Amino acid sequence: MDYRRLGNTGLSVSELCLGTWRFGRETNGVVETGREEAHELLDAAADRGINFIDTANVYGTPHGTSEEYIGEWLAERDREDYVIASKVYFPFDGRGEPGPNDSGLGRKHIRAQVEGTLDRLDTDYLDIYYIHRWDDGTPIEETMRALDELVAEGKVHHLGASTMAAWQLTKAQWTADVNDYAAFDVVQPLHHAGYYEDVSEYLDVCIDQDLAVCPYSPLAGGFLTGKYERADPDDPEQVIAPDGSRASFDDRFERFYLSERGWTVLDAVCEVADELDATPAQVALAWLSGWDEFTCVPIVGARTVDQLDENVAATDLDLSDAQWDRIMDARYDPDGNLWGH
């Protein structure tokens, strides 16, 4: 495992980040990743050189469970060896039914949630604190000032922004600049080779601001692993899904991951995988890591140690420029336009 500088920060992080959104999460009454399994995955990640761990205050059932699992594990480790990221925005039910101030990016909610996150993680500081979404109901000046205070107090070292529009990211950075507040250093968008939307404007902002990009769902919810088959050549949203796969129980799978663009990109990914004697998942991850214009560290949410090992093997994969371009070009139709959904 090699390490890279995270954007314009002084942090050195592993080439992959371990995502923990499944830790303690109940789906249809079944816990996806329990405490023992979570600690086993964290052990395996650390043994393989991963020092970057991503969580959020709302991960787990009830909310905060993922942070608790990580905090228990971290208590047996040297905190300084790890880069820990968490998030704030969504309604938090860890204290019971969320109240009127238990969501959003107002100062009150941010201050309350960062204290809870630090307590659950059993740490004095976060390396990265993301805003999980944009808050239309709170002035961005209030949000950026509250975050700046956390940096000044040493509770947060670097700021991050998850899903938002390019103009919103630009506005937040401008607000920080003119007020001499701490600005965002890292972003966490939904980004993968087959994503049906064009995020070029968003990535242009990242390049201009020298922001690190840590994409979530880099394998498109499992779509880019190659385990799904197209069921109808005329309808990209019709899929043959293995039992127990995400497409078999997640209503958002079709909307988020199935598109004409996705199937075309998957074909290119599988071709490159055959050429390199690799798996499609490894090629998809290597394609993201191969961006030259910005630091790109995919967040992998492996369910098992075997899946984690497959993901980690992607860090040894080298795509040629021609192979990288072939996957990029598959995102567009022969006329250079985006494939339709």
N, C-alpha and C positions, 0 to 999 in steps of 0.2 A: 504494500500500500504506500503510495506516495502522498505527499501533502502539498497543498497549494495555498498561496495567499488569498484571503477572502476579499476580493475587490480592493478597495483602497484602505482597508483596515490593517492592523498589525497581526491579525489572527491567522494562524496556519491551521488548516482543516484537512481532513482526509478527503479523498476523491469522491467518496460517497457519504451521505448523511443518513443515519438510521431514523426512519419515521416511526412514530409510536401511536398513531391514531387508533389502532386496533386494541391497544392495551386496556383491558378492563371494559371493553365496549360490548354491550349486549345487543344481539340481533336475533329477533324472534325468540327471546328468552335464553339464548345461548351466549356465553361469554366467548368472544372471538379469540382473545389472547389473555389467559389468566395470569395470575401473579408468577407462578413457577415458570410458565412458558416465557413470560416477559423477561424475567431475570436470566433465563437460559439464552434468549436472543441477545440481550445486552452483553452477557459474558462472551458469546460467540463474536459479536461485533467488535468488542474490545480486543479479543485475541487476534482478530484479523486486521487490526490497525485502525479501525474506525474510531475517531475521537469526537465526532460531531453528532449530537443527538437532538432531535426535534420533537417537541411536544406542544401542548396547548392547554389552557385552563379548562376547556370544555371537552377534552378527550377522556373517554371512559364513562361508565354508568355506575354511580352518578358522576357528574362532572368532577374533574380533579383526580380521578383514579389513576390515570396514566402518569400524572406527575408524582403521585404517591409511590407507585411502583418504582419509578426512576429514583426518587429520593431514597427509598429503602436500599436500592442497589448501590447508589452513589455513596452511601454512608460507609460502605466497606471498601471504598476506593479512594484514591487521591483526587479530590475535586479539581485540582489544577491541571490534571491530565486531560480534561474533557471540556468541550465547547457545548454549552447547553442553551437551547433556544426555546422560548415559549411565546404565547400569544394572548391577546385580549381583544374583545369586541362582543362576542355573542352572549345571549342571556345565560347566566350561570346558575345551575340548579344544585350546586354542591351544598348549599345551606337550606335547601328546601325549594318551594315554589319561588321563582325569581320575582323580585319586587320591581318597582318602576325605575329604580336606579341600578339594577343589576345587569345592565347591558349597555352597549354603545362605547363611545370614546370620549365621554366627558371626564373631567378631572376626578370626580368622586368615584366613578366606576374603575378608572385606571388605577387610582391609588389603592382602592380596596383589593382589586384583583392581583396586583403585583405582590402585595403582602401575603395573600393566600398562596400564590404560586411559590414564592420563596419558602414559605413554611412547609408546603407539601414536598418540595424538592430538597428541603433541609439544607439550604445554601444561603449565603449572604448576598449573592449577586447572580444575575443572568448575564451570559455573554451576549445574547441577542434577545431583544424583545420586539416582537412583531405586532403591528395592528392587523387583526385578522381580516378585516374588511374596511371599506370606507364608510364613514358615518355621516349621512346627509343631515342628521339632526343636530350635529355639534359643529360649531365653527372650527375649521382646521387650525386656527391660531390657538384655541384652547387646548386642542389635542397635542399639538407640537410643543407647546409650553409645558404641559404636564409631563410629557416624555422627556423633555430637556431637563426638567427638575430631577427626574430619576437618574439620568446620566450624571448630573452634578453631584448627586448624593452617593454615587457609587453603587446603586442598586442594579443598574443596567450599564453595560459597557458599550453596546452598539444597538442601533435601532434598525428595525426592518419593517417592510410593508408587504402584506400578502395581496390577494386578488384585488385589483382595481384597474380603472382605465388609465391610459397614458396621460390624459390631461389632469387627472386627479393626482397622479404621482408627481407630475411637473409642478402642480400647484403646491403640494406639500413641501417639495424641495425649495421652491421659491420662498414660501412662508418661513421656512427655517433660515434661509440665507439672509433675508432682509431683517429678521429679528435676532440674528446671531444665536439661533437655537441649534442644538444638535440635529443633524439631518439623517435621512435614511442611508444606510450603507449596504443593505442587503434587501433583495425582493424575493418573494415566493409566489410566482404565478403558476397557473395550470399551463404547462407547456410540454409538449412532446412532439415527436416527428409527425404524427398523424392528426394533430389537433385541427378541428374543422374550422376554427377561426384563425385569421391572420393576426399575429401579435407583433408584427414588424414595428409598428409605431411605438409600442410599449418597450420593445427591446432597444429601439433607437434611443429612448430616454436613458435606459440603463447604460448603454455605451457612452453616451454624452456625459453622464454623471459618474461614470466609473463604478457602477453598482454591481455587486455580485448577484448572480441569479441562481436560486436554489429551487428548481421546479418540483412541484408535488405531482403525484400521479404520472411519473415519467414513462410508465409502461401502459398508460391509457387504461387503467383499471384491469390490467391483464390482457387487454386486446392485442398489444404488440408482442406478447409471448408466443403468438401463433397457435394458441389452443382453440381458437374460434374459427368456424367455417361460415362462409357466406351462404345463405339459404336461398336467396332470390337475386339473380343478376340485375333485375330492374329496380330492386328496393334495397338500398344499403343498410337499412335498419332491421332487416330480417336476418337472424343469425342462428346457427346451430351451436348451442352452448353446452359444455359438459355439466353434469349434475354437480351442484355445490359451487360452481363458479359464480363470479360476481354477477354476470349477466342473467343468471337464473333466479336471482332474488332482489337485485337492485333496480328499481324502476328508473333511476337516472342513467343507467348504463347506455341505453340507446341514444338518449339526448346528448350525453357528454362525449361518447366515444365512437359511435357508429356513424360513418359518413362515407361518401364516395372517395373523398380524399384519404380517409383512414385505410380503406381496403387497398387503394393504389400504393400508398406508402408501405403497408404491410407486405405487399408483394416484393417491393424493392428491398425491404429489411430482410426478408427471408432469402432472397437471392444473395445478398451480401453475407448472410450467416452461412450459407452453403459454401461460399468461396473461402471463408475464413475458418471453417469447421467450428463454428460457434453457434450459440442459440440465438433466436431472434431477440430475446430479452437482452442479451449481452450486447448485441449490435445497437439496439435502441438506446441503451444507456451510454455506450461509447459514442454514439452520434451526438448526444447532448453534451457530453464532456469535451467533444471536439470543437466546440465554438471557440474561435480565436479572439473575437472582439470583446469578450467579457469572461470572467471566471464563472464557470457553470458547474454546480455541485448537485447532482440529482438526489432527491430524497426517496429512499427505497423503504417500502413498508412490508418487508418479508413476513410471511406467516410462520415459516419454519427455518431451521438452521440450513437445511438443504437449499431452500430458495435463496437465503442470504449468501451461501457459498456461490451459487450461480451468479448472483448479482456482483459479488466481489470480483469474480473472474473477469468481469467486463473491464476492470481497470488494467488488465494485461493485454487488452485488445487494441490494436492499432488499425484504424480505418485509413485507407489511402485517400488522397484528395478526391480522386474520381469516385470512390465508393461513397464518401460523405456527400458529394455533390449529387450523386444519383438518387440518394434518399431525399435530399432537399428538393430536387427537380420533380420528384414524384408528387410533391404537394400541389403541383399546378398542372392544368390540362395542357394539351399541345399548343394552345394559343397563348399560354402564359397567364391564364386566369386561374383563380382559386377554383378547385373542384367544389361543386355544390355539396350541401349537407347530405 
